[in-house]
């Protein structure tokens, strides 16, 4: 759905008018395309405390600041000394990534300094403007952050900002000639975008949705060269039918199917509560458990579940939905640490979308919709492609160092952490 306000502020009269009355002026985000796959401008890598190059050259597409050596409060001055002169030298829609250490490896002074970086990064992301995003990447000893940087320093991460990503050491997944991915809720919206992105990246995608959407699902699968699987994921035999449909096993499992049945708790009938919890949470638990027990999920598989910022910050009228999505986060964190995934190199992560432009949000009343769009650091709604690119990154064979993560795709929503 078109964001007419964003279009207005992209015109000279619109910029003049909104500036005069103090309204936000969001910057149109530059997203990935085959013709423009990279950021504009060079990537500058510096260590905290180092003197930046003199101003006056081409704007930087990104700055990577290594702050892993910051060990006390005085050391934080080096972060200011290095980044302060560079803030006006970043290109529009540029990137800042700060590298730090895991908190549990240090004593109190070091931990305090490293935790301070989180507050710094989240605040800088809220003030940077011009479509610039800022992230903190905590790198464990022996971990390689390059696959994380490849995503964060690209247009694929346009709507991800103010996030803290933890990278652990991992054994590289063996090369595979092809990968099989299953995406639930793939007939439309975010699920369709996820399926298309995984197919673009070389996966054979099994597209799953309810039988009522069989025609739309078949069209999506045909366009992507994938397989359509009309199936109610809440059916008692859903796990068995998935195993039968995946004779070569599964390399990527994306839990995207979800519904809303909004009402305030005082007005919410039991069937509205139970249906949402069954589709959004119980089916995720059941099918994942079956695919693990049956051996359908291959070694080094990737599980990516869809949570929501509603599960982090809560939302009036959505106690059922928020409970289900918070439950997904708990599921991800627990399963990521379990021996049955960890010992097989299987990663488990979640994306937590914020306001994404879909048919669902198009039905939201106008004033609430506009508030949802503007209540983030980038001042606009995201696109299904933003969620899809983040899922594809977490699902990539090279993302074995990422597990138990919940990555918000919300433009750094002002709601929640």
N, C-alpha and C positions, 0 to 999 in steps of 0.2 A: 504494500500500500504506500502511496506517495506521501512524503512528509512535506507538506506545502510550506510550513514555516522554514524548514531547512532551505528550500528553494528560494523563499523570499529573502533570507539573509545572505544568499549568494549573489544578489543583485545590488548594484550601487544604491538605489533608493531604499532598498530593504535594510542594507547595512546602516545607512544614515539614520533611518527612522528608529530602528531597534537600539542603536547606540544612544540616540537622544533621550529615549524613555527608559533606558537601563535594562533592556531585555537581553537574554543570552544570545550569543552569536556563535553557534556551533560551526566547526569546520567540517566540510564534507570529507569523509574518510577515504583514503586510498586503499582499496582492497586488491587482492591478488588477481591477476589475469595472466593468461599465457603470453600476451604481448608485453606485459610489464610485471615480471615476476619479482623484481628486486626493489629495495628502497632507493630513493633518489639521494645521491650524495655518498661520500665515503664513510666507512665505519672507523671510529677513533677508539683505540683501546689504551687505557691509562691505569696506573695504580694510584690509589688514594694518597694524596699528598704531593703528587707529581705536578709540575708546572704544565698547564695546557699550552698548546701552540698559540702563537699570537693571533689575534682576531684579524679578519680581513679576507680570508680565503673563501672558497665555496662552502655553503652550509653543509653541516654534517648530517648524513642520513641517520646515524646512530652513534651513541657513546656507550662503551662498556667500561665500567669502573670496577676494578679489582679492589675490594675492601676487605678481603680475607685476612689481611694483616692488621686490621684495626683491633687493638687489644685492650684499650682503655678509653676513658672519656676524652683526654687530650688528643687521642688519635682520631677522634671524630672531626677535629678541625681540618684534617687533611681532606676529608670528603667535601667540606665546604670550599676549601682552597682550590680543589681541582674542578669541581662542577660549577661553582658560581660564575666564573668567566665564560663558561660555555653555553649557558642557558639561552643566550640570544644568538648563538651560532648554529642552532639546530634547525634543520629544514622542517617545513610543515609536514605533519604526520611522521615526525622522526621518532626515534626510540632511545630510551635510556635504560640500561640494564646494570644493576649493581650486584656484584658477586660477593657472597659472604660465607661464613662457616656455620655448620649446625650448632645450635645452642648447647647441646648436651656434651660437647667436647671440651668445654672451657670452664674455668673457674668463674666466680661471681663477677669480677671486673670485666673479663672478656665477654661473658654472656650478656652483661648489661650493655656493653658497647655494641655487640652484634644485634641485640634486640632493638637498640636505638635505631639501627638502620631500617628496621621495618616501619617504625613510625615516620622516619624521614621519607622513605619511598612512598608510602601511602599518601603523605601530605604533598609531596612533590607532584605526584600524579594528579592531584586535585587542582593544582595551580599552574601546571605547565601550559595548558591551552594549546591551540592550533593543531589539535589532533595528535599531539605527542603522547605517547604512552610510557609508563615507568614501571619496572618490575624489579623484584628482589629474587635472586637465585641463590639458595643455600647449597653449597657444594661439599659433600662429604669427602674425606681423604680417599684418594684413589678413584673418585668419580670423574667422568668426562662430561662437561656441560655443553659440548659443542652441538649435540642434537637439539638441546633446549634452546640454545642461542640461535640455531638455524631457523626455528619457528618464531621466536620473539623478535628477531632482527629481520623480519620479512613482513610484507603486507598481509600475510595470512593471519596475523595476530592483531588486526586493526581495532577490534572491539574488546580486547583483553588488556586491562590496565590495573595497576595497584595490586598485583598478585604476588604471592610468595610461593615459589616453586622449590621443592627440595629434591636434590639429585643424589642418588645413592650409587655405589659401584654395582656393576652388573656384568654378567657373562653375555657377550654378544650372541644374538640369536643366529642359528645357522642360516645361510642363504637359502631361499626358497624360490623355485621357478614361478610359483603362483601361490596366492593366499586366498582362502575362502572367508568371506565376511557375512555375518547375518545381522540385518538391521530390522528391528521391530518398529511398527508404525511408519512404514516406508512409503505409503501411498501418496503422501502429501507433506507439505510444510517442511519442518526441520528434518524429519526422517528421510524424505525424498532428497533433500540437499546432502545429507550425510551419505546416503547410498551413492549419489552421483560423484561425490568427492572421493570416496573409497574406490569407486570404479575408475575414476581418472588416475588414481595412484596405482592402478594395476591389479586390484582385487577382483575376484569373481564374487558378485554380491547376490546373496539370497535375500530377496525383499519380502518381508512378512507384514501382513496386516489382516484385519478382520475380513471374513468372507463377504460382508456387505460392500467392501471396497475392492472386490476382485477385479473389476474392469480397470479402475484407475491403477491398481497395483500391477496388473499385467502390462499396461502401457509403460509404466516406469521401468519395469524389469526389461522389457523389449528394447527400450531406448538405451539402456545401459549395458545390454548384452548379458544380463543377469538372469536369475531364476525367480519367478513369482511363487510365493507360498501363502495362499489364503488360509489363515489359521487364527482361531481365537486363542490368544496366549494364556487366557485364564482357564482353558479347558483342562479337565483332569488328566487327559492323556497328551497334553501339549509337549511335554518333555520327550515322550516316546516317539511322537511323530516328528519332532525335530531331529532326533537321532537317526531315524529312518531316512530323512531327507538329506542327511549329511554323511554319506558313506565314507568320505575321505577325511572326515573330521572338520574341525572349525578352528580358524586362526584368529578371527576377530569377532567378538560378540558385543553388539551395541544395543543396549536396552533403551529404546527411545519411546516406545508406546506409552501413552499416558492420556488421562482424561481429567476434566474438572466437573464438579457438581457443586457450585458455590452456593452457600447459604450461611448466615450467622448460626452459631451453634444452637441458639434458642429456637431456630426455625428449621433445623436440619433433621430430616427424617433418617431413620437408621439405614435405609437402603442407599441413600446418598453417601453416607459415611462408608459403608461396607464396599460399595462398588468401586469407589476411588482407591481405597486401601488395597483392594484385591488386584486391580489392574496395575496401579503404579508401584506397588511394593511387594505384595505376596507373590505375584507371578514372577517377579524378578528373582526372588529368593528360591522359588520352586524350580524354575527352569535352569537357573545357574547350578543349583545343587545337582539336578539330574545330569546336566551336561558334563559336570565334573566327575560324578560317580560312574557314568557310563563310559568315560574316556573319550567322549566326543570332542572335548576341548583339547587341542593338541598342546604339546610342550611349547613354551614361549608364546602362548596365546595372549591376546589382549582383550580384557573385559572393560568396556566403558559404559557407565550408566548415566542416565540423565537425571540430575537433581534439579534444583531451582533455588534462586535467592529467597523464595518464599519459605523454603525449608531451613534457611539460615536466619532470616530476619523476621519471619512470620508475616501474615497478611490478613487483615480483617475479612471475614467472610470465607476464609479458606482454611479452617482448622483441619479439615480432612486432607486437603491437598498438601498443606505445609507438613502435616504429620507424615504423609507418605514420602515426601521428598527428603525430609530430615531422616527418615528411616533408611532411605537409599544411601545417604552419607554414612550412617552407622554401618550399614552392610559393607560398603566399599572399604572403610578403614579396617574393619575386622577381618574381612576375607583377604585383604592384601597382606596381612600379617600371618595368615594361617599357613601351616606347613604344606597343605595340599595344593596351594598355589605357589607359595614362595619357593618350595623345593623343586618345582617344575619350571621355574622361570616365567610363570604366568603373572602378568601385572593386572591390577584392578584399580581403576580410577573413575572419577566422575566429572562431568561438566555441570555447571550451575548457571543456566541462562537467566538473564534479566529480561528487560523489555525487548522482545524480538518481533519484528514486523511480520505477522502471519495473519491468516484469516481469523484466528482466535482473538488477537489483539485488535483487529479491525472492528470487531463487534463491541469493544469496550466503549462506554459513553465518552463523548468528545473530550470533556474537561479532564476526566481521569486518564484518558489516553495521552493527552498532551503532557500532563504531569509526569506520567510514566516515562515518556520520551526524554524529558528534560532533566529528570532527577538522577543524573549521573555526570561524571566528570567530562564526558565527551558531548553532553547536551543533545543526544539523539538516540533513537532506537537502533538496535542491531538488526542484522539480516540473518536469515537461516544459514547462509554461507559462513557467517562468523562462527556459529556453533559447529558447523560441519568441519571447518578447517581445524578447530581445536580438537574435535573427536579424532580426525585423521592423524593429527600429530601424536595424540596419546596412543593411537592404535598402530603406529608405525613400528616396524621391526627394530628400528634403532632407539626406541623409547623404553628400553628395558630398565633404565635407571629411575624411572618414574613409576611409583606405585603408592596407593593410599592417598593420592592427591585429589583435592576438590578444586577445580579451576573455574572461577567465575567468568562467564562470558556476558558481561553486563555493562561495559564501559565504565567500570568502577561506580556501581550504583551507590547512592548515598544511603541506602538501607543496608544494615548489617555491617559485618567487618570488612 
